[in-house]
Amino acid sequence: MRTSTPSFSNLIKTPIATIIILLAISLVLLFLPSKFSNQIKMTCVAPIRPLQWATCFCSNSASNFFDRIISAWQDARIKKQLEQQVSQFKNKITEQQDAIYKLQNKLQILSKFQAENRNGKTSVIPADIIGYDTSNFRKSVTINAGSKHGVKSNDIVVSNDALVGRIVTISGSTSIVQLITDTASRIPGRILQTREQVIVEGNATGFCQLKYVPRWAKLKKGDDIVSSDIGGFYPPSIPIATVVENETKGGALFQTVKVLPKVDISKIESVLVITD
């Protein structure tokens, strides 16, 4: 009976045989002279060298790419944090500047009033405006001074030494000021240049109007109106408004006069309450 010799391809299909062959090759290479073993290694490695180079190149490129992404993300996060810190510092500086401006304005108003009323027997209470009415034009404001600060009903309110209005409602810590532009406001006044006695009346706009100005009064644009002590309600000589327009209609006994308040209500932040 004739037996066939197993081929090499059949042998390597058997795991054990494959392991034995690889071990045998390893032992042969181990005991070969270094000259021959190095040549064999170079010959075996040469075909896969481009693959190794490509693998290393792709690995390095991917590593650099992800490093750049991580670095960019970290830079963006640090930049955002720094921008937030800068924004917070700017807000704090703005807040401090606003507080300084308010304090300077309050001190300026107080010092100006005291300088112009050195011989006066009145006292003043500084206050800040903390609220406005919701009408189309501001006819009243709320201040942060009330009965516990010494404010009383009908006390006069000024700013920059000019008339703002009078106290009409009081609580413990706040008060409501009726502005001179309120339609219910009527203030006895006097035209500084001509000395005519008039009534300054609000008309719910940014202006006021004068009542009872005789048609023969030589009134002109730029004339000043100050408060009058007639009736004993308002202190005398407080600046109120300036004439901006006047005319006499037909046979009317009185002129129609439009005046602009000395105080821009939309801009003031602090006031003084004049108390007896």
C-alpha positions in Angstrom: 0.0 0.0 0.0 1.5 3.4 -1.0 1.2 6.4 1.3 1.3 10.0 0.0 3.6 12.6 1.5 1.6 15.5 3.0 2.2 18.8 1.1 3.4 22.0 2.8 0.0 23.7 2.3 -1.7 20.9 4.1 0.7 21.2 7.0 0.2 24.9 7.6 -3.5 24.3 7.8 -2.9 22.4 11.0 -2.3 24.8 13.9 0.1 22.5 15.7 2.1 22.0 12.6 2.2 25.8 11.9 3.4 26.5 15.4 6.2 23.9 15.1 7.3 25.3 11.8 7.4 28.9 13.2 9.4 27.7 16.2 11.8 25.9 13.9 12.3 28.9 11.8 12.8 31.0 14.9 15.5 28.7 16.2 17.3 28.6 12.9 17.3 32.4 12.7 18.4 32.6 16.3 21.5 30.5 15.7 22.4 31.9 12.3 25.3 34.4 12.2 24.3 38.0 12.7 25.3 38.8 9.1 22.8 36.4 7.6 20.1 37.1 10.2 20.3 40.9 9.6 20.0 40.4 5.8 17.0 38.1 6.3 15.4 40.7 8.6 16.0 43.5 6.1 14.6 41.4 3.3 11.5 40.6 5.3 11.0 44.1 6.6 11.5 45.8 3.3 8.0 45.0 1.8 6.2 46.3 4.9 8.4 49.4 5.4 6.1 51.7 3.4 3.2 50.4 5.4 5.0 51.2 8.6 5.9 54.6 7.4 2.3 55.3 6.3 1.1 54.0 9.7 3.5 56.2 11.6 2.7 59.2 9.4 -1.1 58.8 9.9 -0.6 58.2 13.6 1.5 61.4 14.0 -0.9 63.4 11.9 -3.9 62.2 13.8 -2.1 62.9 17.1 -1.2 66.4 16.0 -4.7 67.1 14.7 -6.3 66.1 18.0 -3.7 68.0 19.9 -4.5 71.1 17.9 -8.3 70.6 18.5 -7.8 70.2 22.2 -5.4 73.1 22.4 -7.9 75.3 20.4 -10.8 74.2 22.7 -8.7 75.0 25.8 -7.7 78.4 24.3 -11.3 79.2 23.5 -12.4 78.3 27.0 -9.7 80.4 28.6 -10.5 83.3 26.3 -14.2 83.1 27.2 -13.4 83.0 30.9 -11.1 86.0 30.5 -13.7 87.9 28.5 -16.3 87.2 31.2 -13.9 88.4 33.9 -13.1 91.6 31.9 -16.9 92.2 31.4 -17.5 91.8 35.1 -14.7 94.2 35.9 -16.1 96.7 33.4 -19.6 96.4 35.0 -18.1 97.0 38.4 -16.2 100.0 37.2 -19.3 101.4 35.5 -21.4 100.8 38.7 -18.8 102.6 40.8 -18.6 105.5 38.4 -22.3 105.8 38.4 -22.3 105.9 42.2 -19.6 108.5 42.2 -21.5 110.7 39.7 -24.6 110.4 41.8 -22.7 111.4 44.9 -21.0 114.3 43.2 -24.3 115.5 41.8 -25.9 115.4 45.2 -23.0 117.2 46.9 -23.0 119.8 44.1 -26.8 120.5 44.5 -26.4 120.7 48.3 -23.4 123.0 48.3 -24.9 125.3 45.6 -28.1 125.7 47.7 -26.2 126.3 50.9 -23.9 128.8 49.2 -26.8 130.8 47.8 -28.8 130.6 51.0 -26.2 131.3 53.7 -28.5 133.6 55.7 -31.6 131.5 55.2 -33.3 129.8 58.2 -34.5 126.8 56.2 -33.0 123.4 56.3 -32.8 120.8 53.5 -33.1 117.0 53.3 -31.2 115.4 50.4 -33.1 112.6 48.5 -32.8 110.5 45.4 -35.5 110.0 42.8 -36.5 106.3 43.0 -39.6 106.2 40.8 -41.7 108.0 38.2 -45.4 107.9 37.3 -46.5 105.9 34.3 -48.3 108.7 32.4 -47.2 110.0 29.0 -45.3 112.8 30.7 -43.8 112.6 34.2 -46.1 114.6 36.4 -44.8 113.2 39.7 -41.8 111.4 41.1 -41.1 109.3 44.1 -38.1 110.1 46.4 -36.4 108.0 49.1 -37.1 110.4 52.0 -40.3 110.4 54.1 -41.7 111.3 57.5 -39.0 109.6 59.4 -36.4 111.8 57.7 -38.4 114.9 58.6 -40.3 115.5 55.3 -43.7 117.1 55.6 -46.6 117.6 53.3 -46.3 120.6 51.0 -42.6 120.9 51.5 -40.9 122.4 48.5 -38.5 120.3 46.4 -35.6 121.8 44.4 -32.7 120.7 42.2 -29.8 122.8 41.1 -31.4 125.6 43.0 -34.5 125.6 40.8 -38.0 124.5 41.7 -39.0 120.9 40.9 -42.4 120.7 42.8 -43.9 120.0 46.2 -44.5 117.1 48.5 -48.1 115.8 48.1 -48.0 112.3 49.7 -45.8 110.9 52.5 -45.0 107.5 53.9 -42.4 106.6 56.5 -39.4 106.3 54.1 -40.7 107.7 50.7 -42.6 110.7 49.4 -44.4 111.6 46.1 -43.5 115.0 44.6 -46.0 116.8 42.4 -43.9 118.3 39.6 -44.4 121.8 38.3 -45.4 120.3 34.9 -48.5 118.6 36.5 -51.8 120.1 35.2 -52.9 120.5 38.9 -49.8 122.5 39.7 -50.2 126.3 40.1 -47.4 128.3 41.5 -47.4 132.0 42.2 -44.5 133.6 40.4 -43.0 136.8 39.2 -41.4 137.8 35.9 -37.9 138.7 37.0 -37.3 141.5 34.4 -40.8 143.1 34.3 -41.9 142.3 37.9 -45.5 141.2 36.8 -47.2 138.8 39.1 -48.1 135.5 37.3 -49.3 132.0 37.9 -47.1 129.2 36.5 -49.3 126.3 35.5 -48.4 122.8 34.3 -49.8 121.4 31.0 -48.7 117.8 31.1 -45.8 118.4 28.6 -42.2 119.3 29.0 -43.3 122.9 29.2 -45.5 125.1 31.5 -47.6 128.1 30.8 -48.1 131.5 32.4 -51.5 132.7 33.5 -52.6 136.3 33.9 -49.8 138.0 32.0 -51.2 141.5 31.0 -51.3 142.1 27.2 -49.3 145.3 27.8 -46.5 143.5 29.7 -43.2 143.9 27.7 -42.4 140.2 27.9 -39.7 138.7 25.6 -38.0 135.4 25.0 -35.4 134.6 27.6 -37.1 136.3 30.5 -36.9 134.4 33.8 -39.8 133.5 36.2 -39.1 133.1 39.9 -41.3 132.0 42.8 -43.3 134.6 44.7 -44.0 134.5 48.4 -47.6 135.9 47.9 -49.8 133.5 49.9 -47.0 132.4 52.0 -46.8 129.0 50.4 -43.6 129.1 48.4 -40.3 130.7 49.4 -39.5 133.8 47.2 -37.0 134.1 44.4 -36.6 130.4 43.5 -36.0 130.1 39.7 -38.8 128.3 38.0 -38.8 128.7 34.2 -37.7 130.7 31.2 -39.9 132.3 28.6 -39.6 130.6 25.2 -42.7 131.9 23.4 -45.4 134.5 23.9 -48.2 136.1 21.8 -51.3 138.2 22.2 -54.4 137.0 20.5 -57.0 139.5 19.2 -58.6 141.5 22.0 -57.5 139.1 24.8 -56.6 140.8 28.1 -53.8 138.4 28.8 -50.8 137.1 26.7 -50.4 133.4 25.9 -46.9 132.5 27.3 -45.0 129.3 27.0 -42.2 128.7 29.4 -39.5 126.0 29.8 -38.8 124.7 33.4 -35.3 125.4 34.6 -34.9 121.8 35.7 -35.0 118.9 33.1 -37.0 116.4 35.0 -35.9 113.5 32.7 -32.2 114.1 33.7 -32.2 114.8 37.5 -31.4 112.0 39.9 -31.2 113.9 43.2 -33.2 116.6 44.9 -33.4 118.7 48.0 -36.5 119.0 50.2 -36.8 122.4 51.8 -38.2 122.2 55.3 -39.1 125.0 57.8 
